[in-house]
């Protein structure tokens, strides 16, 4: 798939994968009227947007937000959608810049479609449980300088709750693919799938040794939330 870029911030941003069964799609454009996407994003600690469903898009909304990173752990809460809630925690940034680096998040219970701040994702077909993906997310790291964001840890914990999406007798895991289409995490393939507690699962993105504890500006991680029956 042709991968687009998010914004030009002195670096070329590679594009997207967090959520998408639509192919193509233009670059992730800054909001109209802004002189600089980076300065606009950095001016606010957090901003969010909703992509309304169209006649040909999923019935649930595609939600997005960007949030400044910090020298302490930052928790980014998901926008409630289709009865699902949760958050992802980003470790402290050890080389925080001014303006600060930030994360762009898009999420949906359906593959994302290219609109506004979000772009269509790459395929999850490299994942062991690809046919069981029930939630899609894209993470994009953005920074002006330095080009690499160093975190205090390579683990990004996720909490996800839903009375409809989470089933007590299922196992759950993440499959993570980067913007070049490389599989960097597959919880089912590695035996790290977990059972839920009530209607909640606690997963985590774990950056592999090739990443260390760092993400480069423009790095995109596509997260596929997957499940299977515990007895299968």
N, CA, C and O of each residue as an XYZ file, in Angstrom:
928
protein
N       0.850     -1.198      0.000
C       0.000      0.000      0.000
C       0.877      1.236      0.000
O       1.930      1.274      0.637
N       0.436      2.216     -0.706
C       1.180      3.474     -0.720
C       0.943      4.206      0.578
O      -0.191      4.565      0.897
N       2.020      4.435      1.340
C       1.862      5.059      2.652
C       2.040      6.568      2.544
O       3.050      7.049      2.031
N       1.065      7.297      3.026
C       1.116      8.762      2.974
C       1.788      9.335      4.202
O       2.160      8.601      5.117
N       1.939     10.624      4.222
C       2.620     11.280      5.329
C       1.688     12.155      6.112
O       0.692     12.614      5.554
N       1.945     12.411      7.359
C       1.032     13.218      8.182
C       1.253     14.693      7.986
O       0.333     15.382      7.546
N       2.452     15.229      8.297
C       2.709     16.650      8.113
C       4.174     16.808      7.815
O       4.983     15.929      8.114
N       4.512     17.928      7.225
C       5.911     18.194      6.927
C       6.399     19.139      7.988
O       6.063     20.323      7.969
N       7.199     18.632      8.927
C       7.664     19.436     10.054
C       9.185     19.534     10.020
O       9.845     19.419     11.053
N       9.725     19.741      8.854
C      11.171     19.746      8.730
C      11.654     18.336      8.536
O      12.803     18.109      8.156
N      10.768     17.371      8.800
C      11.039     15.957      8.574
C       9.894     15.466      7.700
O       8.806     16.040      7.735
N      10.113     14.442      6.936
C       9.000     13.902      6.160
C       8.352     12.822      7.001
O       9.009     11.875      7.433
N       7.075     12.971      7.224
C       6.382     12.035      8.110
C       5.859     10.858      7.300
O       5.140     11.038      6.317
N       6.227      9.653      7.722
C       5.696      8.483      7.048
C       4.244      8.306      7.424
O       3.842      8.795      8.480
N       3.458      7.656      6.650
C       2.039      7.571      6.999
C       1.523      6.326      7.680
O       2.200      5.571      8.377
N       0.264      6.207      7.399
C      -0.574      5.600      8.375
C      -0.960      4.178      8.213
O      -1.133      3.558      7.163
N      -1.066      3.771      9.440
C      -1.578      2.490      9.736
C      -2.233      2.489     11.107
O      -1.359      1.801     11.635
N      -3.161      2.743     12.180
C      -3.826      2.536     13.475
C      -5.161      2.018     13.192
O      -5.848      1.548     14.099
N      -5.623      2.089     11.809
C      -6.983      1.575     11.724
C      -7.475      1.214     10.294
O      -7.591      2.372      9.895
N      -8.037      0.074      8.698
C      -8.500      0.568      7.443
C      -8.667     -0.243      6.192
O      -7.666     -0.664      5.612
N      -9.671     -0.443      5.821
C      -9.875     -1.263      4.656
C     -10.023     -0.436      3.414
O     -10.309     -0.972      2.343
N      -9.840      0.824      3.527
C      -9.896      1.679      2.348
C      -8.496      1.836      1.799
O      -7.547      1.977      2.570
N      -8.350      1.817      0.543
C      -7.037      2.017     -0.041
C      -6.917      3.449     -0.504
O      -7.908      4.157     -0.683
N      -5.671      3.857     -0.693
C      -5.438      5.212     -1.178
C      -5.616      6.203     -0.064
O      -5.424      5.879      1.108
N      -5.987      7.432     -0.432
C      -6.194      8.476      0.568
C      -5.076      9.479      0.500
O      -3.915      9.118      0.309
N      -5.421     10.737      0.656
C      -4.428     11.795      0.566
C      -3.661     11.958      1.833
O      -3.926     11.248      2.803
N      -2.708     12.874      1.871
C      -1.892     13.091      3.044
C      -2.751     13.529      4.209
O      -3.847     14.059      4.029
N      -2.245     13.302      5.398
C      -2.940     13.743      6.596
C      -2.768     15.250      6.677
O      -1.691     15.733      7.026
N      -3.792     15.978      6.367
C      -3.671     17.425      6.236
C      -3.934     18.142      7.535
O      -4.760     17.686      8.325
N      -3.249     19.269      7.791
C      -3.547     20.073      8.971
C      -4.895     20.733      8.811
O      -5.372     20.894      7.687
N      -5.530     21.125      9.920
C      -6.818     21.798      9.824
C      -6.712     23.047      8.959
O      -5.693     23.738      8.982
N      -7.761     23.335      8.197
C      -7.721     24.489      7.304
C      -7.564     25.771      8.100
O      -8.108     25.911      9.195
N      -6.814     26.703      7.535
C      -6.623     27.990      8.179
C      -5.420     28.035      9.094
O      -5.060     29.107      9.580
N      -4.784     26.890      9.347
C      -3.623     26.916     10.232
C      -2.369     27.176      9.417
O      -2.225     26.662      8.307
N      -1.468     27.966      9.962
C      -0.232     28.273      9.257
C       0.755     27.136      9.394
O       1.546     26.875      8.488
N       0.707     26.459     10.527
C       1.630     25.360     10.756
C       0.930     24.303     11.580
O       0.474     24.568     12.692
N       0.845     23.091     11.026
C       0.185     22.020     11.774
C       0.897     21.773     13.085
O       0.261     21.557     14.117
N       2.234     21.806     13.043
C       2.964     21.520     14.276
C       2.724     22.582     15.325
O       2.451     22.258     16.481
N       2.820     23.857     14.942
C       2.646     24.908     15.937
C       1.224     24.925     16.459
O       0.995     25.243     17.626
N       0.248     24.580     15.596
C      -1.139     24.544     16.041
C      -1.339     23.430     17.049
O      -1.981     23.627     18.080
N      -0.785     22.247     16.752
C      -0.930     21.128     17.665
C      -0.209     21.405     18.974
O      -0.734     21.123     20.051
N       0.983     21.953     18.881
C       1.786     22.173     20.081
C       1.199     23.268     20.960
O       1.496     23.333     22.153
N       0.372     24.124     20.382
C      -0.189     25.220     21.157
C      -1.200     24.736     22.183
O      -1.455     25.418     23.175
N      -1.771     23.576     21.952
C      -2.754     23.024     22.872
C      -2.253     21.706     23.416
O      -1.619     20.924     22.708
N      -2.551     21.464     24.714
C      -2.102     20.213     25.301
C      -2.790     19.034     24.653
O      -2.190     17.974     24.478
N      -4.054     19.218     24.297
C      -4.783     18.118     23.683
C      -5.873     18.657     22.778
O      -6.515     19.659     23.094
N      -6.078     18.000     21.668
C      -7.166     18.357     20.776
C      -7.708     17.070     20.189
O      -6.986     16.080     20.081
N      -8.974     17.080     19.809
C      -9.574     15.871     19.279
C     -10.525     16.210     18.148
O     -10.909     17.366     17.976
N     -10.903     15.205     17.380
C     -11.827     15.417     16.285
C     -12.631     14.145     16.070
O     -12.210     13.050     16.445
N     -13.784     14.312     15.464
C     -14.632     13.190     15.087
C     -14.788     13.192     13.574
O     -15.022     14.233     12.959
N     -14.657     12.021     12.993
C     -14.928     11.891     11.569
C     -16.294     11.244     11.448
O     -16.445     10.057     11.736
N     -17.288     12.009     11.027
C     -18.642     11.484     10.942
C     -18.733     10.403      9.863
O     -18.101     10.495      8.811
N     -19.521      9.398     10.148
C     -19.719      8.331      9.178
C     -20.479      8.872      7.966
O     -21.380      9.699      8.110
N     -20.117      8.408      6.796
C     -20.820      8.793      5.577
C     -21.637      7.593      5.105
O     -21.671      6.555      5.766
N     -22.279      7.743      3.978
C     -23.138      6.662      3.487
C     -22.346      5.395      3.201
O     -22.895      4.294      3.233
N     -21.044      5.550      2.919
C     -20.245      4.376      2.568
C     -19.257      3.988      3.659
O     -18.469      3.061      3.468
N     -19.280      4.679      4.804
C     -18.336      4.388      5.878
C     -19.036      3.669      7.020
O     -20.264      3.589      7.040
N     -18.266      3.141      7.976
C     -18.863      2.404      9.083
C     -19.852      3.259      9.873
O     -19.777      4.487      9.857
N     -20.777      2.593     10.562
C     -21.818      3.305     11.306
C     -21.268      4.001     12.542
O     -21.796      5.034     12.955
N     -20.231      3.458     13.130
C     -19.609      4.102     14.288
C     -18.591      5.127     13.795
O     -18.020      4.991     12.713
N     -18.381      6.153     14.614
C     -17.476      7.214     14.200
C     -16.010      6.791     14.310
O     -15.644      5.940     15.120
N     -15.207      7.399     13.490
C     -13.754      7.281     13.602
C     -13.289      8.455     14.442
O     -13.511      9.609     14.074
N     -12.652      8.177     15.555
C     -12.259      9.228     16.472
C     -10.762      9.452     16.426
O      -9.988      8.516     16.230
N     -10.360     10.702     16.608
C      -8.946     11.020     16.597
C      -8.605     12.072     17.629
O      -9.465     12.836     18.067
N      -7.356     12.102     18.007
C      -6.894     13.132     18.931
C      -5.375     13.222     18.848
O      -4.703     12.283     18.422
N      -4.851     14.366     19.264
C      -3.407     14.475     19.448
C      -3.174     15.000     20.850
O      -3.993     15.739     21.397
N      -2.057     14.613     21.421
C      -1.801     14.932     22.820
C      -0.299     15.138     23.001
O       0.507     14.334     22.534
N       0.065     16.218     23.682
C       1.476     16.465     23.939
C       2.061     15.393     24.844
O       1.418     14.946     25.794
N       3.281     14.989     24.539
C       4.040     14.119     25.434
C       4.741     14.981     26.473
O       4.753     16.206     26.357
N       5.325     14.352     27.489
C       5.886     15.129     28.598
C       7.066     14.399     29.218
O       7.382     13.269     28.845
N       7.713     15.064     30.170
C       8.842     14.462     30.884
C       8.370     13.541     31.994
O       9.185     12.961     32.713
N       7.054     13.404     32.138
C       6.442     12.421     33.031
C       5.470     11.584     32.204
O       5.135     11.959     31.081
N       5.020     10.472     32.738
C       4.104      9.607     32.010
C       2.823     10.361     31.626
O       2.290     11.139     32.417
N       2.346     10.123     30.419
C       1.127     10.768     29.927
C       0.091      9.680     29.617
O       0.388      8.707     28.924
N      -1.107      9.857     30.134
C      -2.212      8.939     29.842
C      -3.157      9.606     28.844
O      -3.683     10.687     29.110
N      -3.366      8.972     27.715
C      -4.282      9.481     26.701
C      -5.523      8.599     26.704
O      -5.457      7.410     26.392
N      -6.649      9.195     27.060
C      -7.897      8.443     27.156
C      -8.594      8.398     25.803
O      -8.650      9.394     25.081
N      -9.121      7.228     25.476
C      -9.838      7.079     24.225
C     -11.174      7.788     24.304
O     -11.800      7.836     25.363
N     -11.607      8.337     23.181
C     -12.915      8.948     23.115
C     -13.970      7.845     23.110
O     -13.892      6.938     22.281
N     -14.954      7.894     24.009
C     -15.976      6.836     24.032
C     -16.610      6.668     22.656
O     -17.047      7.640     22.038
N     -16.655      5.432     22.188
C     -17.209      5.165     20.876
C     -17.783      3.758     20.866
O     -17.104      2.805     21.249
N     -19.025      3.624     20.433
C     -19.660      2.308     20.353
C     -19.584      1.567     21.693
O     -19.445      0.344     21.720
N     -19.673      2.299     22.786
C     -19.673      1.688     24.100
C     -18.302      1.297     24.623
O     -18.210      0.679     25.684
N     -17.235      1.637     23.912
C     -15.881      1.273     24.345
C     -15.166      2.475     24.958
O     -15.309      3.603     24.487
N     -14.402      2.220     26.007
C     -13.590      3.250     26.643
C     -12.217      2.662     26.945
O     -11.996      1.461     26.791
N     -11.306      3.516     27.372
C      -9.983      3.018     27.738
C      -8.933      4.096     27.628
O      -9.249      5.280     27.513
N      -7.676      3.677     27.664
C      -6.585      4.636     27.557
C      -5.300      3.925     27.169
O      -5.194      2.701     27.245
N      -4.331      4.720     26.752
C      -2.974      4.234     26.522
C      -2.030      5.136     27.297
O      -2.221      6.352     27.334
N      -1.005      4.546     27.922
C      -0.046      5.326     28.705
C       1.287      5.385     27.963
O       1.847      4.361     27.571
N       1.776      6.607     27.782
C       3.076      6.816     27.151
C       4.100      7.129     28.234
O       3.879      8.028     29.046
N       5.220      6.403     28.264
C       6.243      6.673     29.273
C       6.804      8.084     29.133
O       6.608      8.749     28.115
N       7.494      8.520     30.160
C       8.127      9.840     30.148
C       9.092      9.952     28.973
O       9.791      8.997     28.634
N       9.120     11.128     28.361
C      10.083     11.408     27.290
C      11.354     11.941     27.928
O      11.313     12.913     28.682
N      12.461     11.323     27.634
C      13.723     11.711     28.277
C      14.476     12.792     27.509
O      15.463     13.331     28.009
N      14.024     13.112     26.304
C      14.653     14.199     25.533
C      13.586     15.178     25.066
O      13.532     15.533     23.889
N      12.741     15.612     25.992
C      11.616     16.482     25.654
C      12.111     17.763     24.982
O      13.095     18.367     25.408
N      11.405     18.161     23.924
C      11.775     19.365     23.181
C      10.771     20.472     23.455
O       9.773     20.258     24.142
N      11.035     21.643     22.921
C      10.111     22.763     23.022
C       9.934     23.368     21.624
O      10.900     23.876     21.055
N       8.712     23.323     21.057
C       7.498     22.741     21.626
C       7.625     21.232     21.763
O       8.445     20.608     21.089
N       6.799     20.640     22.649
C       6.965     19.209     22.945
C       6.543     18.305     21.801
O       5.733     18.678     20.953
N       7.109     17.113     21.796
C       6.666     16.086     20.863
C       5.235     15.676     21.223
O       4.795     15.877     22.356
N       4.515     15.105     20.263
C       3.152     14.683     20.575
C       2.802     13.402     19.830
O       3.497     12.984     18.904
N       1.700     12.791     20.265
C       1.181     11.588     19.630
C      -0.154     11.898     18.968
O      -0.989     12.611     19.524
N      -0.339     11.356     17.781
C      -1.616     11.426     17.095
C      -2.239     10.036     17.154
O      -1.586      9.046     16.823
N      -3.498      9.961     17.576
C      -4.187      8.690     17.714
C      -5.495      8.730     16.925
O      -6.270      9.680     17.042
N      -5.731      7.708     16.134
C      -7.023      7.513     15.484
C      -7.527      6.133     15.880
O      -6.742      5.189     15.968
N      -8.828      6.007     16.120
C      -9.360      4.715     16.528
C     -10.758      4.505     15.996
O     -11.494      5.457     15.735
N     -11.113      3.245     15.840
C     -12.422      2.909     15.312
C     -12.677      1.421     15.502
O     -11.730      0.634     15.515
N     -13.945      1.016     15.652
C     -14.258     -0.408     15.685
C     -14.262     -1.011     14.278
O     -14.476     -2.212     14.113
N     -14.029     -0.186     13.284
C     -13.969     -0.625     11.894
C     -12.661     -0.121     11.289
O     -12.071      0.834     11.795
N     -12.212     -0.747     10.227
C     -11.002     -0.232      9.573
C     -11.169      1.252      9.269
O     -12.243      1.673      8.839
N     -10.135      2.044      9.483
C     -10.261      3.478      9.256
C     -10.340      3.791      7.781
O      -9.829      3.055      6.936
N     -10.971      4.864      7.503
C     -11.105      5.348      6.150
C     -10.473      6.733      6.117
O     -10.537      7.452      7.114
N      -9.864      7.130      4.997
C      -9.105      8.387      4.970
C      -9.991      9.619      5.022
O     -10.740      9.906      4.088
N      -9.893     10.345      6.134
C     -10.639     11.588      6.302
C      -9.888     12.481      7.263
O      -9.317     12.007      8.244
N      -9.887     13.777      6.984
C      -9.337     14.736      7.927
C      -7.947     14.377      8.398
O      -7.013     14.285      7.602
N      -7.816     14.173      9.713
C      -6.509     13.910     10.302
C      -6.106     12.438     10.212
O      -4.966     12.095     10.529
N      -7.010     11.573      9.791
C      -6.725     10.140      9.761
C      -6.565      9.660      8.323
O      -7.118     10.242      7.390
N      -5.805      8.599      8.166
C      -5.628      8.015      6.844
C      -5.904      6.526      6.928
O      -5.918      5.949      8.016
N      -6.122      5.910      5.787
C      -6.398      4.483      5.780
C      -5.168      3.697      6.208
O      -4.033      4.129      6.010
N      -5.416      2.543      6.795
C      -4.311      1.763      7.341
C      -3.844      0.688      6.387
O      -4.454      0.432      5.349
N      -2.755      0.073      6.765
C      -2.278     -1.091      6.029
C      -3.047     -2.312      6.519
O      -3.805     -2.235      7.486
N      -2.845     -3.426      5.849
C      -3.596     -4.637      6.151
C      -3.064     -5.337      7.396
O      -1.882     -5.233      7.727
N      -3.957     -6.053      8.081
C      -3.556     -6.856      9.235
C      -3.362     -8.319      8.855
O      -3.330     -9.184      9.731
N      -3.233     -8.606      7.573
C      -3.183     -9.999      7.130
C      -1.941    -10.748      7.597
O      -1.905    -11.977      7.542
N      -0.922    -10.021      8.058
C       0.260    -10.698      8.592
C       0.081    -11.170     10.018
O       0.958    -11.837     10.566
N      -1.043    -10.832     10.627
C      -1.313    -11.201     12.018
C      -1.915    -12.601     12.091
O      -2.684    -12.997     11.215
N      -1.565    -13.344     13.133
C      -2.059    -14.714     13.261
C      -3.581    -14.784     13.343
O      -4.194    -15.700     12.795
N      -4.196    -13.807     14.035
C      -5.646    -13.809     14.208
C      -6.301    -12.688     13.399
O      -7.232    -12.036     13.872
N      -5.811    -12.472     12.187
C      -6.296    -11.347     11.374
C      -7.811    -11.357     11.202
O      -8.431    -10.295     11.140
N      -8.413    -12.538     11.124
C      -9.857    -12.590     10.888
C     -10.669    -12.260     12.137
O     -11.899    -12.265     12.093
N      -9.989    -11.971     13.258
C     -10.720    -11.688     14.494
C     -10.502    -10.264     14.991
O     -10.841     -9.961     16.135
N      -9.948     -9.386     14.166
C      -9.719     -7.997     14.584
C     -11.050     -7.310     14.861
O     -11.940     -7.307     14.010
N     -11.189     -6.720     16.065
C     -12.458     -6.070     16.422
C     -12.295     -4.578     16.736
O     -13.287     -3.877     16.935
N     -11.051     -4.092     16.781
C     -10.818     -2.662     17.023
C      -9.514     -2.270     16.330
O      -8.566     -3.053     16.268
N      -9.488     -1.043     15.812
C      -8.344     -0.570     15.035
C      -7.835      0.746     15.612
O      -8.614      1.611     16.012
N      -6.521      0.875     15.647
C      -5.914      2.086     16.166
C      -4.656      2.409     15.406
O      -3.913      1.515     15.001
N      -4.412      3.705     15.209
C      -3.150      4.153     14.621
C      -2.484      5.123     15.579
O      -3.124      6.041     16.092
N      -1.211      4.921     15.814
C      -0.406      5.850     16.605
C       0.631      6.472     15.684
O       1.312      5.767     14.938
N       0.750      7.783     15.736
C       1.820      8.449     14.986
C       2.555      9.396     15.913
O       1.942     10.217     16.596
N       3.861      9.276     15.934
C       4.702     10.140     16.746
C       5.120     11.349     15.921
O       5.584     11.212     14.789
N       4.951     12.525     16.495
C       5.277     13.754     15.777
C       6.223     14.610     16.603
O       6.078     14.717     17.820
N       7.181     15.210     15.940
C       8.160     16.064     16.615
C       8.825     16.951     15.584
O       8.958     16.577     14.419
N       9.242     18.126     16.019
C       9.993     19.004     15.127
C      11.481     18.792     15.350
O      12.252     18.645     14.401
N      11.868     18.780     16.607
C      13.277     18.562     16.941
C      13.360     18.127     18.399
O      12.678     18.713     19.239
N      14.158     17.135     18.728
C      14.930     16.277     17.832
C      14.022     15.304     17.093
O      12.859     15.125     17.453
N      14.565     14.681     16.061
C      13.771     13.784     15.245
C      13.458     12.456     15.888
O      12.595     11.725     15.403
N      14.138     12.126     16.968
C      13.893     10.880     17.686
C      13.336     11.192     19.054
O      13.851     12.061     19.758
N      12.278     10.483     19.436
C      11.675     10.653     20.759
C      12.104      9.472     21.625
O      11.763      8.324     21.341
N      12.844      9.763     22.666
C      13.341      8.719     23.566
C      12.435      8.603     24.783
O      12.180      9.589     25.475
N      11.952      7.397     25.037
C      11.073      7.158     26.168
C      11.823      6.466     27.302
O      12.847      5.821     27.079
N      11.304      6.607     28.518
C      11.921      5.968     29.677
C      11.676      4.466     29.685
O      12.319      3.738     30.442
N      10.757      3.996     28.855
C      10.434      2.569     28.779
C      10.013      2.234     27.368
O       9.587      3.115     26.621
N      10.125      0.968     26.991
C       9.672      0.529     25.669
C       8.277     -0.093     25.725
O       7.831     -0.705     24.754
N       7.588      0.059     26.854
C       6.269     -0.540     27.051
C       5.207      0.552     27.152
O       5.354      1.510     27.912
N       4.128      0.393     26.371
C       3.025      1.345     26.345
C       1.740      0.598     26.739
O       1.094     -0.011     25.886
N       1.372      0.643     28.016
C       0.199     -0.118     28.482
C      -1.108      0.438     27.935
O      -1.261      1.648     27.764
N      -2.042     -0.458     27.664
C      -3.355     -0.091     27.145
C      -4.436     -0.758     27.984
O      -4.341     -1.940     28.314
N      -5.461      0.010     28.322
C      -6.656     -0.528     28.970
C      -7.826     -0.308     28.031
O      -8.017      0.796     27.522
N      -8.609     -1.347     27.800
C      -9.739     -1.263     26.883
C     -10.934     -1.942     27.530
O     -10.845     -3.094     27.953
N     -12.058     -1.228     27.607
C     -13.263     -1.777     28.241
C     -14.459     -1.647     27.303
O     -14.649     -0.616     26.658
N     -15.246     -2.688     27.240
C     -16.468     -2.665     26.443
C     -17.347     -3.851     26.842
O     -16.883     -4.991     26.878
N     -18.600     -3.578     27.137
C     -19.525     -4.659     27.500
C     -19.974     -5.446     26.275
O     -20.510     -6.546     26.407
N     -19.760     -4.894     25.090
C     -20.160     -5.592     23.869
C     -18.980     -6.216     23.123
O     -19.131     -7.272     22.510
N     -17.812     -5.579     23.168
C     -16.653     -6.076     22.428
C     -15.868     -7.141     23.187
O     -15.199     -7.972     22.572
N     -15.944     -7.125     24.510
C     -15.159     -8.057     25.324
C     -16.048     -9.197     25.811
O     -17.088     -8.970     26.430
N     -15.624    -10.424     25.521
C     -16.381    -11.627     25.876
C     -15.562    -12.434     26.882
O     -14.365    -12.643     26.687
N     -16.202    -12.881     27.946
C     -15.474    -13.494     29.068
C     -14.719    -14.762     28.705
O     -13.683    -15.042     29.309
N     -15.201    -15.543     27.734
C     -14.516    -16.806     27.416
C     -13.570    -16.684     26.224
O     -13.187    -17.689     25.624
N     -13.196    -15.457     25.886
C     -12.233    -15.237     24.810
C     -10.864    -14.846     25.366
O     -10.736    -14.413     26.512
N      -9.857    -15.011     24.530
C      -8.522    -14.483     24.805
C      -8.297    -13.285     23.886
O      -8.854    -13.209     22.791
N      -7.463    -12.346     24.359
C      -7.262    -11.102     23.609
C      -5.775    -10.773     23.485
O      -4.969    -11.108     24.353
N      -5.439    -10.108     22.382
C      -4.060     -9.701     22.178
C      -3.961     -8.624     21.119
O      -4.922     -8.340     20.403
N      -2.787     -8.031     21.031
C      -2.504     -7.005     20.030
C      -1.640     -7.577     18.920
O      -0.782     -8.428     19.149
N      -1.884     -7.094     17.723
C      -0.954     -7.307     16.624
C      -0.550     -5.907     16.166
O      -1.411     -5.063     15.917
N       0.749     -5.659     16.055
C       1.245     -4.316     15.740
C       2.110     -4.378     14.487
O       3.025     -5.195     14.385
N       1.805     -3.505     13.544
C       2.527     -3.431     12.279
C       2.984     -1.996     12.077
O       2.224     -1.063     12.334
N       4.213     -1.810     11.620
C       4.694     -0.438     11.420
C       4.376      0.054     10.021
O       3.789     -0.669      9.216
N       4.773      1.303      9.732
C       4.375      1.936      8.480
C       4.991      1.299      7.250
O       4.507      1.517      6.139
N       6.033      0.528      7.417
C       6.626     -0.153      6.267
C       5.992     -1.523      6.043
O       6.371     -2.250      5.125
N       5.021     -1.867      6.894
C       4.348     -3.148      6.748
C       4.995     -4.281      7.505
O       4.597     -5.434      7.340
N       5.994     -3.986      8.340
C       6.690     -5.026      9.103
C       5.927     -5.358     10.384
O       5.492     -4.466     11.111
N       5.776     -6.634     10.641
C       5.129     -7.097     11.861
C       6.103     -6.935     13.021
O       7.183     -7.527     13.002
N       5.743     -6.140     14.034
C       6.660     -5.945     15.158
C       6.117     -6.530     16.463
O       6.837     -6.579     17.461
N       4.867     -6.970     16.468
C       4.319     -7.610     17.660
C       3.092     -8.415     17.260
O       2.249     -7.941     16.499
N       2.999     -9.640     17.779
C       1.818    -10.465     17.560
C       1.611    -11.300     18.813
O       2.254    -12.335     18.988
N       0.719    -10.853     19.682
C       0.536    -11.505     20.975
C       0.077    -12.956     20.855
O       0.487    -13.795     21.657
N      -0.757    -13.265     19.878
C      -1.204    -14.647     19.726
C      -0.066    -15.531     19.236
O       0.107    -16.648     19.725
N       0.695    -15.053     18.294
C       1.805    -15.845     17.760
C       2.880    -16.100     18.813
O       3.549    -17.134     18.797
N       3.036    -15.140     19.729
C       4.084    -15.282     20.748
C       3.573    -15.870     22.056
O       4.338    -16.027     23.008
N       2.279    -16.198     22.111
C       1.719    -16.799     23.319
C       1.446    -15.813     24.434
O       1.380    -16.203     25.600
N       1.285    -14.531     24.097
C       1.065    -13.504     25.110
C      -0.367    -12.996     25.165
O      -0.625    -11.940     25.742
N      -1.308    -13.738     24.571
C      -2.714    -13.344     24.658
C      -3.183    -13.482     26.100
O      -2.653    -14.300     26.853
N      -4.172    -12.686     26.484
C      -4.643    -12.670     27.864
C      -6.163    -12.852     27.935
O      -6.876    -12.633     26.956
N      -6.638    -13.257     29.117
C      -8.066    -13.347     29.377
C      -8.539    -12.023     29.963
O      -7.776    -11.353     30.660
N      -9.772    -11.637     29.697
C     -10.275    -10.366     30.243
C     -10.625    -10.494     31.715
O     -10.797    -11.597     32.235
N     -10.728     -9.350     32.378
C     -11.263     -9.277     33.731
C     -12.562     -8.499     33.626
O     -12.556     -7.279     33.463
N     -13.660     -9.205     33.720
C     -14.950     -8.577     33.480
C     -15.043     -8.163     32.024
O     -14.859     -8.991     31.132
N     -15.325     -6.897     31.774
C     -15.403     -6.400     30.394
C     -14.182     -5.580     30.027
O     -14.248     -4.716     29.153
N     -13.044     -5.854     30.705
C     -11.824     -5.060     30.509
C     -10.641     -5.956     30.168
O     -10.474     -7.036     30.735
N      -9.827     -5.489     29.232
C      -8.560     -6.153     28.933
C      -7.427     -5.150     29.126
O      -7.593     -3.955     28.883
N      -6.289     -5.644     29.561
C      -5.096     -4.809     29.723
C      -4.003     -5.382     28.833
O      -3.408     -6.418     29.129
N      -3.761     -4.683     27.743
C      -2.764     -5.094     26.767
C      -1.578     -4.138     26.833
O      -1.585     -3.195     27.624
N      -0.571     -4.374     26.016
C       0.554     -3.435     25.973
C       1.280     -3.556     24.649
O       1.471     -4.649     24.116
N       1.679     -2.406     24.134
C       2.581     -2.372     22.987
C       3.988     -2.445     23.546
O       4.351     -1.664     24.425
N       4.779     -3.375     23.046
C       6.166     -3.522     23.497
C       7.079     -3.304     22.289
O       7.090     -4.111     21.359
N       7.838     -2.219     22.308
C       8.751     -1.953     21.197
C       9.846     -3.007     21.175
O      10.427     -3.300     22.220
N      10.147     -3.585     20.017
C      11.198     -4.605     19.925
C      12.592     -4.007     20.085
O      12.764     -2.788     20.104
N      13.579     -4.889     20.199
C      14.960     -4.458     20.421
C      15.441     -3.513     19.323
O      16.258     -2.630     19.582
N      14.946     -3.690     18.109
C      15.386     -2.832     17.004
C      14.959     -1.380     17.208
O      15.561     -0.474     16.631
N      13.937     -1.149     18.012
C      13.476      0.203     18.324
C      14.123      0.742     19.588
O      14.226      1.955     19.767
N      14.553     -0.144     20.457
C      15.000      0.296     21.775
C      13.796      0.857     22.514
O      12.746      0.216     22.572
N      13.942      2.047     23.077
C      12.821      2.732     23.728
C      12.514      4.035     23.005
O      12.113      5.019     23.627
N      12.705      4.038     21.697
C      12.579      5.275     20.922
C      11.650      5.107     19.724
O      11.525      4.026     19.149
N      11.006      6.215     19.371
C      10.242      6.314     18.133
C      10.722      7.561     17.400
O      10.996      8.588     18.021
N      10.821      7.467     16.099
C      11.232      8.624     15.314
C      10.009      9.438     14.919
O       8.901      8.910     14.821
N      10.224     10.731     14.695
C       9.130     11.568     14.212
C       8.599     10.977     12.919
O       9.360     10.708     11.990
N       7.303     10.779     12.866
C       6.702     10.159     11.696
C       6.531      8.664     11.817
O       5.903      8.052     10.953
N       7.075      8.046     12.871
C       6.846      6.621     13.072
C       5.365      6.368     13.306
O       4.718      7.069     14.084
N       4.843      5.367     12.632
C       3.439      5.009     12.774
C       3.335      3.543     13.156
O       3.982      2.677     12.567
N       2.509      3.289     14.151
C       2.244      1.915     14.570
C       0.757      1.648     14.381
O      -0.092      2.401     14.860
N       0.462      0.576     13.682
C      -0.920      0.155     13.473
C      -1.243     -0.923     14.499
O      -0.585     -1.962     14.547
N      -2.248     -0.674     15.308
C      -2.628     -1.608     16.359
C      -3.923     -2.305     15.989
O      -4.933     -1.657     15.713
N      -3.889     -3.630     15.984
C      -5.068     -4.428     15.711
C      -5.418     -5.205     16.979
O      -4.636     -6.033     17.445
N      -6.596     -4.931     17.530
C      -7.074     -5.636     18.719
C      -7.768     -6.908     18.251
O      -8.708     -6.849     17.458
N      -7.311     -8.054     18.737
C      -7.798     -9.320     18.211
C      -8.232    -10.255     19.329
O      -7.851    -10.082     20.487
N      -9.039    -11.253     18.963
C      -9.549    -12.185     19.962
C      -9.722    -13.569     19.369
O      -9.716    -13.744     18.150
N      -9.873    -14.528     20.229
C     -10.289    -15.874     19.811
C     -10.830    -16.594     21.029
O     -10.520    -16.227     22.163
N     -11.630    -17.608     20.801
C     -12.196    -18.379     21.894
C     -11.081    -19.061     22.668
O     -10.156    -19.613     22.072
N     -11.164    -19.025     23.985
C     -10.107    -19.582     24.823
C      -9.906    -21.072     24.585
O      -8.810    -21.589     24.799
N     -10.915    -21.745     24.160
C     -10.824    -23.202     23.960
C     -10.321    -23.593     22.595
O     -10.047    -24.768     22.349
N     -10.191    -22.616     21.685
C      -9.788    -22.957     20.321
C      -8.268    -23.045     20.191
O      -7.756    -23.324     19.107
